[in-house]
């Protein structure tokens, strides 16, 4: 079956937020996403939480790499107390839109059914601030959403997010080089190989597994009923974003000259995407079988990129 690039909705919050800030000169969200290094692997964190992204990776680790790869810089500020952070944001939006995150999605009550922390990281673009609300473009499907200041600051504190610092934002986006999409992807291949090789310089909780071992273990957890929130995490988030970023990886690797690797990434995208229906329908044997077919592809991808 021929690979067809995907166009549609999906949880691409930080890539969409970057694209909004970069404007007409932005590369595609696919290039931004792949340039972070995230798609190159799979991880099971602490034996419980699965993501179809690189072992030991989190979004914060990929942002500067992605911006550098596509020829941009930005200024990062973070930390401090809530009052100082709000003053910093208020001053910044007077100069232009501001990239904000991670924030705790569960505190963003303009999103239906959000009533408190759910441990979900999110990124938005802040447009304006007054005494009562923060005006944002929320890439989860809510342009010009008005968020009460108290809710926004609680979300921005990010106490329930496993990475990053409170009150992180980026401003002053400047293009410093004209970089083709193909050259941007070629520049991150060494980092991709590092992630696929299961980097040992990133501290992980006991019980964590990467790539093929992670896929095999998740297959066992799925066969056992995908309990403790695993089924919900997979069907609402992990499969959706995992399949999309792997599809985008295939699209980006091909023009960069990595034809074989692109084919493997496309197969990974199909396997991850094929999990959605059986996980929703609780056909756990079918989902486990797909995960076991996925397991050897990570070594194949690494070999194709070397």
C-alpha positions as a printed NumPy array, in Angstrom:
array([[  0.   ,   0.   ,   0.   ],
       [  1.347,   3.422,  -0.959],
       [  1.86 ,   5.882,   1.881],
       [ -0.43 ,   8.93 ,   1.744],
       [  0.495,  12.019,   3.807],
       [ -2.026,  12.77 ,   6.535],
       [ -3.821,  16.114,   6.72 ],
       [ -6.28 ,  16.676,   9.535],
       [ -6.733,  17.33 ,  13.212],
       [ -4.589,  15.921,  15.986],
       [ -2.816,  16.842,  19.24 ],
       [  0.073,  18.838,  17.756],
       [ -0.09 ,  21.677,  20.269],
       [  3.53 ,  22.824,  20.415],
       [  4.188,  22.439,  16.677],
       [  0.989,  24.312,  15.848],
       [  1.904,  27.016,  18.368],
       [  5.358,  27.4  ,  16.862],
       [  3.868,  27.615,  13.365],
       [  1.523,  30.393,  14.492],
       [  4.428,  32.402,  15.901],
       [  6.665,  31.866,  12.851],
       [  3.924,  32.966,  10.491],
       [  4.263,  32.91 ,   6.711],
       [  7.901,  31.814,   6.878],
       [  7.169,  28.78 ,   9.031],
       [  7.898,  25.312,   7.693],
       [  5.128,  22.767,   7.972],
       [  4.151,  21.454,  11.376],
       [  5.434,  18.085,  10.148],
       [  8.965,  19.457,   9.784],
       [  8.795,  21.167,  13.177],
       [  7.55 ,  18.001,  14.867],
       [ 10.136,  15.707,  13.295],
       [ 12.959,  18.193,  13.961],
       [ 12.326,  17.908,  17.706],
       [ 13.535,  14.291,  17.544],
       [ 10.407,  13.027,  19.239],
       [  9.241,  10.512,  16.613],
       [ 12.412,   8.426,  16.778],
       [ 11.497,   5.691,  19.233],
       [  8.983,   4.458,  21.772],
       [  9.04 ,   4.631,  25.557],
       [  7.305,   3.026,  28.49 ],
       [  7.966,   5.294,  31.474],
       [  8.153,   3.613,  34.857],
       [  6.567,   0.509,  33.421],
       [  3.172,   2.246,  33.147],
       [  2.984,   5.283,  30.849],
       [  3.508,   4.69 ,  27.137],
       [  4.329,   7.182,  24.401],
       [  5.22 ,   6.594,  20.782],
       [  8.191,   8.899,  21.06 ],
       [ 11.883,   8.54 ,  21.833],
       [ 13.072,   6.826,  25.009],
       [ 13.945,   9.486,  27.593],
       [ 12.589,  12.283,  25.399],
       [ 10.147,  14.991,  26.354],
       [  9.081,  18.008,  24.294],
       [ 11.228,  20.475,  26.221],
       [ 14.354,  18.635,  25.063],
       [ 13.496,  19.087,  21.41 ],
       [ 12.449,  22.715,  21.103],
       [ 15.819,  24.433,  20.723],
       [ 17.   ,  21.658,  18.398],
       [ 13.934,  22.099,  16.213],
       [ 14.264,  25.887,  16.036],
       [ 17.962,  25.639,  15.233],
       [ 17.306,  23.059,  12.523],
       [ 14.788,  25.295,  10.741],
       [ 16.901,  28.447,  11.145],
       [ 15.148,  30.289,  13.97 ],
       [ 15.933,  31.49 ,  17.486],
       [ 13.773,  32.631,  20.378],
       [ 14.149,  33.981,  23.885],
       [ 13.07 ,  31.696,  26.728],
       [ 12.015,  32.954,  30.15 ],
       [ 10.69 ,  30.879,  33.028],
       [ 10.284,  30.522,  36.759],
       [  9.606,  33.094,  39.451],
       [  6.35 ,  33.6  ,  41.284],
       [  2.916,  33.975,  39.753],
       [  2.771,  37.756,  40.092],
       [  6.108,  38.265,  38.358],
       [  5.215,  35.746,  35.641],
       [  1.916,  37.468,  34.885],
       [  3.667,  40.845,  34.698],
       [  6.237,  39.332,  32.333],
       [  3.519,  37.897,  30.107],
       [  1.527,  41.139,  30.148],
       [  4.565,  43.113,  29.027],
       [  5.438,  40.559,  26.363],
       [  2.014,  40.441,  24.669],
       [  2.201,  44.194,  24.174],
       [  5.063,  43.463,  21.748],
       [  3.318,  40.551,  20.048],
       [  1.992,  37.005,  20.504],
       [  3.754,  34.783,  23.043],
       [  4.36 ,  31.027,  22.964],
       [  3.395,  29.604,  26.373],
       [  3.874,  26.193,  27.947],
       [  3.829,  23.628,  29.164],
       [  0.512,  24.279,  30.847],
       [ -1.791,  21.775,  32.536],
       [ -4.627,  21.204,  30.074],
       [ -7.052,  20.163,  32.816],
       [ -7.167,  23.724,  34.172],
       [ -8.2  ,  25.212,  30.809],
       [-11.943,  25.282,  31.428],
       [-12.868,  26.604,  27.993],
       [-12.223,  23.03 ,  26.877],
       [-15.309,  20.914,  27.576],
       [-15.116,  18.504,  30.526],
       [-11.929,  20.055,  31.923],
       [-12.465,  20.543,  35.637],
       [ -9.041,  19.999,  37.172],
       [ -5.569,  18.571,  36.582],
       [ -5.246,  15.477,  34.417],
       [ -1.454,  15.433,  34.018],
       [ -1.666,  16.499,  30.358],
       [  0.864,  18.976,  28.99 ],
       [ -0.304,  21.593,  26.515],
       [  0.944,  24.688,  24.695],
       [ -0.908,  27.818,  23.595],
       [ -0.244,  31.22 ,  22.047],
       [ -1.112,  34.161,  24.297],
       [ -2.489,  37.18 ,  22.45 ],
       [ -3.619,  39.606,  25.141],
       [ -3.914,  39.93 ,  28.919],
       [ -6.144,  42.083,  31.089],
       [ -7.228,  41.987,  34.727],
       [ -9.783,  39.237,  34.117],
       [ -8.686,  36.999,  31.291],
       [ -5.886,  35.81 ,  29.006],
       [ -6.809,  35.696,  25.333],
       [ -5.234,  32.69 ,  23.597],
       [ -5.143,  30.762,  20.38 ],
       [ -5.48 ,  27.243,  21.768],
       [ -4.366,  24.839,  19.   ],
       [ -6.561,  22.096,  20.435],
       [ -9.363,  23.688,  18.414],
       [-10.151,  26.949,  20.206],
       [ -9.036,  30.165,  18.464],
       [ -9.468,  33.362,  20.475],
       [-10.382,  31.514,  23.652],
       [-10.722,  33.643,  26.777],
       [ -9.219,  31.983,  29.852],
       [ -9.816,  33.462,  33.32 ],
       [ -6.513,  34.751,  34.681],
       [ -6.705,  32.551,  37.767],
       [ -7.246,  29.408,  35.699],
       [ -4.514,  30.373,  33.265],
       [ -1.947,  30.98 ,  36.002],
       [ -2.816,  27.703,  37.731],
       [ -2.403,  25.869,  34.434],
       [  0.835,  27.704,  33.661],
       [  2.313,  26.736,  37.03 ],
       [  2.385,  23.21 ,  35.548],
       [  2.639,  21.461,  38.897],
       [  1.2  ,  18.235,  37.5  ],
       [  3.442,  18.129,  34.396],
       [  6.423,  15.782,  34.584],
       [  8.886,  18.061,  32.761],
       [  9.677,  21.715,  32.24 ],
       [  9.583,  24.687,  34.594],
       [  6.707,  26.83 ,  35.849],
       [  5.746,  29.899,  33.819],
       [  7.818,  29.082,  30.734],
       [  7.321,  31.222,  27.651],
       [  9.137,  32.091,  24.426],
       [  9.277,  35.462,  22.699],
       [ 11.407,  37.327,  20.145],
       [ 11.271,  34.729,  17.38 ],
       [ 13.879,  35.632,  14.769],
       [ 14.769,  33.851,  11.547],
       [ 18.559,  33.695,  11.33 ],
       [ 18.961,  31.444,   8.269],
       [ 17.062,  30.209,   5.239],
       [ 16.96 ,  26.418,   5.604],
       [ 15.226,  24.024,   3.254],
       [ 12.976,  21.394,   4.766],
       [ 15.272,  18.625,   3.521],
       [ 18.354,  20.248,   5.055],
       [ 16.521,  20.775,   8.346],
       [ 15.685,  17.077,   8.557],
       [ 19.2  ,  15.999,   7.54 ],
       [ 20.628,  18.129,  10.348],
       [ 18.711,  16.235,  13.042],
       [ 19.56 ,  12.692,  11.875],
       [ 22.536,  12.377,  14.28 ],
       [ 20.232,  13.276,  17.164],
       [ 17.616,  10.844,  15.842],
       [ 20.186,   8.061,  15.851],
       [ 21.067,   8.934,  19.435],
       [ 17.438,   8.625,  20.495],
       [ 16.943,   5.37 ,  18.599],
       [ 20.043,   3.966,  20.313],
       [ 18.39 ,   4.459,  23.743],
       [ 20.464,   7.259,  25.181],
       [ 21.861,   6.494,  28.617],
       [ 22.468,  10.11 ,  29.658],
       [ 18.766,  10.687,  30.399],
       [ 17.607,   9.53 ,  33.828],
       [ 14.479,   7.384,  33.696],
       [ 12.278,   5.902,  36.451],
       [ 12.758,   2.239,  37.392],
       [ 10.897,  -0.105,  35.087],
       [ 11.23 ,   2.133,  32.039],
       [ 11.741,   0.485,  28.658],
       [ 12.438,   1.723,  25.163],
       [ 11.688,   0.791,  21.567],
       [ 11.173,  -2.933,  20.936],
       [ 11.237,  -3.884,  24.611],
       [  8.653,  -1.192,  25.324],
       [  6.398,  -2.433,  22.525],
       [  6.605,  -6.009,  23.775],
       [  5.798,  -5.014,  27.345],
       [  2.904,  -2.776,  26.301],
       [  1.558,  -5.708,  24.297],
       [  1.51 ,  -7.73 ,  27.531],
       [ -0.24 ,  -4.92 ,  29.405],
       [ -2.837,  -4.638,  26.665],
       [ -3.448,  -8.389,  26.689],
       [ -4.029,  -8.105,  30.423],
       [ -6.87 ,  -5.648,  29.805],
       [ -5.099,  -2.279,  29.379],
       [ -6.12 ,  -1.251,  32.883],
       [ -5.072,   1.612,  35.169],
       [ -5.956,   4.184,  32.518],
       [ -3.78 ,   2.662,  29.788],
       [ -6.68 ,   2.097,  27.375],
       [ -7.935,   5.684,  27.78 ],
       [ -4.451,   7.148,  27.4  ],
       [ -3.861,   5.161,  24.229],
       [ -7.172,   5.85 ,  22.504],
       [ -7.524,   9.531,  23.399],
       [ -3.929,  10.648,  22.956],
       [ -0.96 ,   8.333,  22.464],
       [ -2.131,   6.512,  19.345],
       [ -3.422,   9.674,  17.676],
       [ -0.266,  11.695,  18.107],
       [  2.027,   8.701,  17.624],
       [  0.569,   7.675,  14.285],
       [  0.532,  11.242,  13.01 ],
       [  4.118,  12.073,  13.918],
       [  5.318,   8.807,  12.348],
       [  3.364,   9.574,   9.18 ],
       [  4.983,  13.005,   9.157],
       [  8.378,  11.394,   9.727],
       [  7.923,   9.326,   6.585],
       [  6.932,  12.453,   4.651],
       [  9.997,  14.347,   5.895],
       [ 12.597,  11.59 ,   5.478],
       [ 11.771,  10.922,   1.823],
       [ 12.77 ,  14.326,   0.363],
       [ 15.788,  14.342,   2.68 ],
       [ 17.094,  11.29 ,   0.809],
       [ 16.291,   8.567,   3.343],
       [ 13.991,   6.491,   1.161],
       [ 14.322,   3.202,   3.057],
       [ 13.922,   4.877,   6.439],
       [ 10.847,   6.711,   5.124],
       [  9.292,   3.39 ,   4.202],
       [  9.939,   2.004,   7.673],
       [  8.452,   5.101,   9.329],
       [  5.375,   4.755,   7.113],
       [  5.005,   1.136,   8.263],
       [  5.346,   2.264,  11.883],
       [  2.624,   4.852,  11.297],
       [  0.321,   2.187,   9.886],
       [  0.969,  -0.156,  12.81 ],
       [  0.415,   2.512,  15.46 ],
       [ -2.669,   3.827,  13.668],
       [ -4.045,   0.299,  13.418],
       [ -4.221,   0.169,  17.216],
       [ -7.044,   2.694,  17.487],
       [-10.01 ,   0.532,  16.531],
       [ -9.065,  -2.569,  18.558],
       [ -8.225,  -0.488,  21.622],
       [-11.578,   1.304,  21.444],
       [-13.406,  -1.982,  20.752],
       [-11.411,  -3.79 ,  23.471],
       [-10.056,  -6.288,  20.954],
       [ -6.897,  -6.573,  23.002],
       [ -5.393,  -9.606,  21.192],
       [ -5.445,  -7.685,  17.891],
       [ -3.845,  -4.63 ,  19.489],
       [ -1.161,  -6.745,  21.142],
       [ -0.358,  -8.421,  17.83 ],
       [  0.146,  -5.024,  16.163],
       [  2.455,  -3.909,  18.965],
       [  4.558,  -7.035,  18.536],
       [  4.854,  -6.325,  14.805],
       [  5.952,  -2.796,  15.72 ],
       [  8.702,  -3.969,  18.088],
       [ 11.451,  -4.837,  15.551],
       [ 10.926,  -1.731,  13.417],
       [ 12.942,   0.549,  15.686],
       [ 16.186,  -1.333,  15.058],
       [ 15.355,  -1.393,  11.359],
       [ 14.826,   2.379,  11.349],
       [ 18.107,   2.999,  13.14 ],
       [ 19.977,   0.815,  10.643],
       [ 18.346,   2.608,   7.705],
       [ 19.437,   6.002,   9.055],
       [ 23.039,   5.032,   9.817]])
